[in-house]
Amino acid sequence: MKSYTIRQKMSGTGSIHDIQSEHSDRVIEFRAGAKYAVVLAAYYGGKGYTTHQSEASACRMARRLSYSYEIIDADGIEYISDGDRLIRR
């Protein structure tokens, strides 16, 4: 299983829409075969992410969300969704 760590941000910086937490690092665990993660803003707490094997699956999840998130791959590269495909940011 591969993981990616989103480093903690400095307290009092950014906004509630950031995926970085001011309390601790966030570790995203990519299950076997998963290439992408839809990560909720740290403000929402909990696990805060889902992992996906395909671009289309990640895009479908992103469309279901009505609040702050980012789509990243296992190397931390950010994407935006365009239909059922991802475009590197």
C-alpha positions in Angstrom: 0.0 0.0 0.0 1.3 3.4 -0.9 0.7 6.5 1.1 1.2 10.3 0.7 1.6 12.7 3.5 0.0 16.2 3.4 2.2 18.3 5.6 0.7 20.3 8.4 0.2 24.0 7.8 1.1 26.8 10.1 -1.6 27.7 12.6 -3.7 30.7 11.6 -2.8 30.5 7.9 -4.9 29.6 4.8 -8.6 29.0 5.1 -11.1 26.3 6.1 -11.0 25.1 2.5 -7.4 23.8 2.7 -6.7 20.1 2.7 -3.7 20.8 5.0 -4.6 20.6 8.7 -3.1 23.1 11.2 -3.2 20.3 13.9 -1.2 17.5 12.3 0.1 15.9 9.0 -2.6 14.0 7.1 -1.6 10.6 5.7 -3.5 9.4 2.7 -3.3 5.6 2.3 -3.8 4.4 -1.2 -5.2 0.9 -1.2 -3.9 -1.6 -3.7 -4.5 -0.4 -7.2 -5.7 3.1 -6.2 -4.1 5.9 -8.2 -6.2 8.9 -7.1 -7.7 10.3 -3.9 -10.5 12.8 -3.4 -9.5 14.6 -0.2 -11.9 16.8 1.8 -10.8 20.0 3.4 -9.2 19.3 6.8 -11.9 21.4 8.4 -14.4 18.5 8.0 -12.4 16.1 10.1 -12.7 12.3 10.1 -10.9 10.1 7.6 -11.7 12.8 5.0 -10.8 11.1 1.8 -11.7 8.3 -0.6 -9.3 6.5 -3.0 -10.0 5.5 -6.6 -8.5 3.3 -9.2 -9.7 5.3 -12.2 -10.0 8.9 -13.3 -13.7 8.4 -13.9 -14.3 7.1 -10.4 -12.5 10.0 -8.8 -14.5 12.4 -11.0 -17.8 10.8 -10.1 -17.0 11.2 -6.4 -16.0 14.8 -6.9 -19.3 15.6 -8.6 -21.2 14.2 -5.6 -19.4 16.6 -3.1 -20.9 20.0 -2.5 -18.0 21.2 -0.3 -14.2 21.8 -0.4 -12.0 19.1 -1.7 -8.9 18.4 -3.9 -8.1 15.5 -6.2 -4.6 14.2 -5.9 -2.6 11.2 -7.1 -0.3 9.1 -5.0 2.6 11.5 -5.7 0.6 14.5 -4.4 0.0 16.0 -7.9 -3.3 18.0 -7.9 -6.0 17.6 -10.6 -9.3 19.1 -11.6 -12.1 17.1 -13.0 -13.4 17.6 -16.6 -16.3 15.2 -17.2 -14.8 11.7 -16.5 -11.2 12.7 -16.9 -8.7 14.5 -14.8 -6.6 17.5 -15.9 -3.3 18.2 -14.1 -3.4 21.5 -12.3 
